[in-house]
Amino acid sequence: MSSRRSRSRQTSSSRNITDDQIHDLVSKLQQLLPEIRNRSSDKVSASRTLQETCNYIRNLHREVDDLSERLSELLATTDTAQAAIIRNLLMQ
């Protein structure tokens, strides 16, 4: 057995995470990811699932940044009363 696998097994056993638990967590991630959930094939590797998860999170961050910027622009172009109403709605 390679030392990498040996270390991996030691780390896993010391944290008490079983292969079944990892499989369950990967399955849950696959259900959350649109790119994987919408595919017709059921077999997607754990590494591919993690890559897709990272990509999905990056895309969500970009969308949040874009929406924040658009909201800031909107608030800057509206009058003070309308901007206050929008801010109050967002705080609820």
GIVENQUI-V432243 format. One line per field, one symbol per residue. ss: DSSP state (~ for helix, > for strand, _ for the rest). phi: phi as a letter, one per 20 degrees, with the letter a starting at -180 (. if undefined). burial: 1 if it has 16 or more other C-alpha atoms within 10 Angstrom, else 0. A space follows every 50 residues. Layout:
ss->???
phi->???
burial->???
//
This chain:
ss->__~~~~~~~~~~~~~___~~~~~~~~~~~~~~_~~~~________~~~~~ ~~~~~~~~~~~~~~~~~~~~~~~~~~~__~~~~~~~~~~~~_
phi->.fffffffffffffemeeffffgffffffffeegfegefeeeecffffff ffffffffffffffffffffffffffeeffffffffffffff
burial->00000000000000000000000001001100100100000000010010 011001000000000000000000100000001000000000
//
